[in-house]
């Protein structure tokens, strides 16, 4: 899915892609759960915890990838670099 999305966004001849690139900056995060996926889990981390339950209050020790992405999103929002700011901690 990511390959198709990037292919479309980077297509130099697609007018939709050109419009999207002109109006938006994309932050691409290909994989939030590499350890879990390597063990055959797509929502669960390497310890079997459902990462969808930790987006509200992730910790850098227990959900480092979720915490890092949320920290980045909040930082961009504080700098005014997003159109719809995420909920800030």
N, C-alpha and C positions, 0 to 999 in steps of 0.2 A: 504494500500500500504506500509506504513512504517513497519507494522508488518511482511509482507513478505520479505521485504528488510533486516530487522534485522535478521530474521530467517535464511536467506541464508548466510549472512555475518558471523553469529555466529555458523553455522553448522560445527562441528569439523571433519566431514567426507567428506565435499565437497572440491575437489581439487581447484576449482575456488576461493572459499572463503579463503582457506589457502593461495593461491597466492596473493589475494588482501590484506589480513591482513599482509602478509610478506612485501609488498611493499608500503602500504599506512596506514596513520593514519586517521581514520574517525571521524569527528566532527558531531555528530547527533543532529539536531535541529528539534524536532518533530512538533512544532506548532509556527508559527510566528504571528498568528492572533487569539488568543483564544477568545478575546472579540467579534470580528466580527463574528466568527463562532458560538459562543453562541447565537448570534442574527440572525443566518441564512445567514450570508454573508461570502463568501469564499475569495473574493478579497478585499472587503471593510472592513475598520476598524469600530469601534463602532460608528463613526460619519458619516459613509457612504462615506468615501474617498477611492478611489482605491489605495491600497498600492503599486501596481506595478508601479505607477507613481512617487514614492518617493525614489527609490533605489539610484539615483544619489546623492541627497543631503538630506538625512533624518536628522531630528533633534531629540534630546533626549526627548523633550517636546511633540512633535506631532506624531512621529513614533518611539517610544522607542525600540520596538523589532527589527525593521529594522536597526536602528542606532546601537544597541548593537551588532548585527551580523556583520555589516559592520566594526565596530570598532575592533571586534575580528579578522576578516579576515585580516584587514590592519595591525594589531599588529603582527599576525603570519607571514605575508609577510615581514614586516620590520625586524623580527628576522631571516628571511631566512628559515622559517618552512613550506613553500609552494613551490610547483614546478612551478606553474604559478601564479605569484602575481596578486592580484586584482588591479584595478586602485586606487592608493592612493590619499587621499584628499590633 
